[in-house]
Amino acid sequence: MAAKTKGRVLIIAPHADDEVFGCGGTMARLSEAGYELYLVIVSLGAVPLYGTDGDVLSTDARETELDKAARELGVRDYDILYRDQERHLRLDQIPRRDLMALLEADGNLAFTKIRPKLCFVPSPSSNQDHEAVFRACHSTLRPPLASLSDPPRAALIYESPYSSWAASPFRPEVYVNVEGFLDRKLKALECYASQSRDYPHALSHQAIRDGIPPSGCLHTRLVSFGPPDSAGSKGRYFFRGTGSPQCPKDSLSSHPLSGGTRYFSLLWDFPVFHSGVRSAPSRHSSCRRGRCSRGNG
């Protein structure tokens, strides 16, 4: 008899690899804890191979990378919305309403079909595709989401390695302990060999390793929807957490869409650290020296 799932989690990524850079450690932990992970890649296309004289990795080869990384993180199923080169790296040219339709109802893993308890979406940044996907997700999930009788309990917005080059900085407020799952994140990154860069580039594996301990850098806004859990008092325990703030963790920040932000237990069974908006655990020495690779969830 199959074990009962604790809930579904939907991850939205502009491109294949963004999900690993942004929240790979948390994905591995959620999968291990008994959650079903579903991944939507908005655009997948051929890309130039770094360090070559114009060699190109095909779309099919990129999907092979995606498939290997998804297996490493325990993803149950994934979908690719756009495979053509005309729209690859040009998602800002797609009408937002068209993206919203695919995310909300028309895509194979749309919100109305998966009905996730929790969703991860990319942060707005200097990357035009990330900005377009964030805006589409933000509009799709605006409360109340009329097409969903049971909307996600929370939307978590993950950071990319390039988020430091953004108009508005992320201010982490919540930290998810991902100690013990960092190797799986790094193994998933190794599946994306075409995206690796030489150190000290932010996309190099060494930079990712340097940026992980002790604070990790999945900066995420937490947004809640709908009424609190029936046992409303549970909310304050969700972010109580256990363990030392010095262990590797994913950091999250809250962003209420309407009214005040409410925190939900989400039935997670791993340590989560909630520092509140007034104080956050200090960044590690690499961050203070400006060498931290952001997006190390």
Beta strands, then each sheet from edge to edge (+ up, - down):
strand 1: 8-15
strand 2: 36-43
strand 3: 47-48
strand 4: 56-57
strand 5: 75-82
strand 6: 118-122
strand 7: 154-158
strand 8: 174-177
strand 9: 221-224
strand 10: 249-254
strand 11: 272-274
sheet 1: 5+ 2+ 1+ 6+ 7+ 9- 10- 8+ 11-
sheet 2: 3+ 4-
end
